[in-house]
Amino acid sequence: MSYITQTLALLVLGALLIQFLKPYPLRKWLGLALLAIGVVGIFKGGEQEVLGFDLDLLTVLAVLLGITLFSTRRKFTEED
């Protein structure tokens, strides 16, 4: 799979996850988990592929998605 196709597929999946994942605790903990997995993957990863996706690309997008989910964790909570 080409690098551009991988990037587009992962960005679409990330955008869907950000848009449709609504519960606060799930957004918080998934964001923290993706952030931790991404940071560890950046330092421990190599020239590997996971399910046809480049591991370096997965880790960078996991960090970005984790930061976005964590920073917007209260997006769908009701404000009084």
Secondary structure, DSSP 8 states (H G I E B T S, - for coil): --HHHHHHHHHHHHHHHHHH---HHHHHHHHHHHHHHHHHHHHH--S-EETTEEHHHHHHHHHHHHHHHHHTTTTTS---
